[in-house]
């Protein structure tokens, strides 16, 4: 019997970065592929709103220059990454403490280079830089629009002594030089418990590692698997935290633009799937040889009710236009005191000037967990304390709350959840790997490999040539 006619070899449901990554791998192997996306744009949660010349990310996940998939995914050659420089500032006890960036040395000499970097870090202790004292709120200003900072905040955990910094530098050096397979072989605990069990002083954990990991994992309580936390710190130790130039949506738009014309079809709602067909609300049935679900976890479970839906970390990103930048450098400011809703903040227009119109400045701040009541007033009060400057003239541009922003990864967490459900039916996304852009891209690559294996097609790259997701 002749094979039935089909519209495409593979139909991918969802045009997020995982589905776009999978499409590149399939098309490179000669597999005809169609991507159906319900939204009028690609990217899913990696979207950017345009307001009065500002480019405002809805989630604002941090990237790392050490993410392997950013280098190996076709279509991302033109992606420009804007690093936070000189790196990190930590707000503690009313001061800004400068945290030197640590970048492990790649290649066969990485262990020796990492230890040398650790000694350099230990010999250059973090020097506290006082935050500017905010002026008193002028009379007539709306209550709470600026926090009174004439009285310093209550005492909290400092960053630690030179010995503490040396220990931290040595720990990061060892982490940068440790193969990923050995990190994944460690006992798995909640990240907070694992940090406490590794011999680092409490002040180092609370003053640096906890706020850093909270920002990287979008998990303020550090309930994430210690293996995922180790991978996040491994990426931090070997690269630089950064943002994509132009906004988060640039990354999926580059991936989509590099696909053959007509591959991505937006505004098409998929209502049902099977191993050899999809049903759409607009165009009826589309037959194929395989279906790959590349939606978020909840949407995938609605199409395939047997799929598990993880819990999620909510994220709120608050964007303000400011009359003058509260920091003179493109650094990421972490809050170690945890005396307000903001976990981290930055003058994003310093990091990436394309995100604000000429002559204007953009401050973007991330709130982890449920947003507080009276969000703008509470966030502005906290930002006044963090930056040490009045915020009564700051203009709220947008506040994006995403209730299911980042899939949670509590232990035990399978870093390689199956992407092949049965022959002809596959699933990918950050809920199948790690809850990062790296994990989403890598899961798309894994799913494409599974599709090609079932179609009897040799992939362009073998798995042992691919970097392990971090």
SULQUI-V482746 format. One line per field, one symbol per residue. ss: DSSP state (H for helix, E for strand, C for the rest). phi: phi as a letter, one per 20 degrees, with the letter a starting at -180 (. if undefined). psi: psi as a letter, one per 20 degrees, with the letter a starting at -180 (. if undefined). A space follows every 50 residues. Layout:
ss=???
phi=???
psi=???
//
This chain:
ss=CCCCCCCCCEEEECCCHHHHHHHHHHHHCCCCEEEEECCCCCCCCCCEEE ECCEEEECCCCCEECCCHHHHHCCCCCCCCEEECECEEEEEECCEEEEEE CCCCCCCCCHHHHHHHHHHHHHHCCCCEEECCCCCCCCCCCCCCCCCCCC CCCCCCCCCCCHHHHHHHHHHHHHHHHCCHHHHHCCCCCEHHHHHHCCCC CHHHHHHHHHHHHHHHHCCCCCCEEHHHHHHHHHHHHHCCEEEECCCCHH HHHHHHHCCCCCCEEECCCEEEEECCEEEECCCEEEECCEEEECCCHHHH HHHCCCCCCCCEEEEEEEEEEECCCCCCCECEEEECCCCCCEEEEEEHHH HCHHHCCCCCEEEEEEEECCCCCCHHHHHHHHHHHHHCCCCCCCEEEEEE EEEEEEECCECCCCCCCCCEEECCEEECCCCCCCCCHHHHHHHHHHHHHH HHHHHCCCCCCCHHHCCCCC
phi=.ffffbebfcdddodfffffffffffffenefccddcffebeolfecced clneddffdmfedcfeffffedegndfefdddffcfpdddeblmcededf fccfffnfefffffffffffffecffefdgfffffffffnfggnfbefcf dffffcfffoefffffffffffffffeefgffffefgdcggfffffedne fgffffecfffffgffdlcfelefgffffffffffffdbcfbcffnofff fffffffeeggnfecemdeedbcbfcacddfecmeceadacdecefffff ffecgfffdffcefccdddcecfbffcecedededefldafeebbaefff fcffecfgncccddcdddnfffflgfffffffffffembfcfdfdfeacd ddfdfcffcfffdefcfgddeafnccbbqfedcdecfgffffffffffff ffffemdfffceffeefffc
psi=pqqqqqhqgpppoplahghhghgggghhjjppqpppphrjrrhcimqpqp oliqooqhgkqprqiiohhhhipqijhjpppoqppjdqqpppkjqoppop qpoqpraijhgghghghghgghinqpopopqqpqqqpqqiqppihqpojh pqrqpaprhrrhgghgggghghghghipqhhhgiiqqprqhghgghjjjq qhhgghiggghghgghiknhiliqphghghhghghghibpqrqppirhih ghhgghhiqqpigporkopphqqrijqqpqhhjbqoqaiqpookargghg hhhniiqporrqpqpppppppqhqpiqiqmqpoqohhljahpgqrqnhih gniiiqqpjrqpppqpppapqrqlggggghgghhggilqqjijppogqoo pohmgppqlqqppoimqpiogroiprqrriiicqlrhgggghhhggghgg ghghikpprhqrhiiqqpq.
//
